[in-house]
Amino acid sequence: MKVLGSHVTFVRRNSPTVPGSHLKVHAHRHEDVKPYVCCEFSKAFCTGTELRHHAVKHSNAKLFCCGLCAKDFKYKKSVPIHFKRCAVEHGFTGV
C-alpha cells in the first residue's frame, strides 16, 4: 500500500504491466502534469495515446466508413450513430 497525497493506493503484485506506470499517470492527472503537447494548438495531455487521439482532429484522413453508403468518417464512434440513420433510410429495420 502506498499513500499518494490524499489517495491510498493498493499496488497489485506481479502486474503484467510496467510497475507503477498506471499509478504514475494517475498521479500526473491529479497533479495536472501534461508532458505531451499538441504542436498546433499547444493543448497538453497526460499520455502519448491521448495526444495521438487528439491529432486526428488536425488530419484530413477518414479511416472509417459506413457499410451501407460508404460515407467516410474521422472517428470510429461516428459510424454506428450514422449507420442507424442510414439503415432506416435504406429500409432496414431492427438495427
Residue pairs with C-beta under 8 A, 6 or more apart in sequence:
1 8
1 9
1 10
1 11
2 8
2 9
2 11
2 23
3 9
4 23
4 27
5 27
5 30
7 30
9 23
9 26
11 19
11 20
11 23
25 46
25 47
27 33
28 34
28 35
28 46
29 46
33 46
34 44
34 45
34 46
35 44
35 46
36 44
36 45
36 46
36 47
36 48
36 50
36 51
37 43
37 44
37 45
37 51
38 44
38 45
38 51
38 54
38 55
38 58
40 58
43 54
45 51
45 54
56 74
56 75
57 74
59 74
61 74
62 72
62 73
62 74
63 74
64 72
64 73
64 74
64 75
64 76
64 78
64 79
65 71
65 72
65 73
65 79
66 73
66 79
66 82
66 83
66 86
67 83
68 83
68 86
68 87
68 90
68 92
69 86
69 90
71 82
71 86
73 79
73 82
83 95
84 95
87 95
88 95
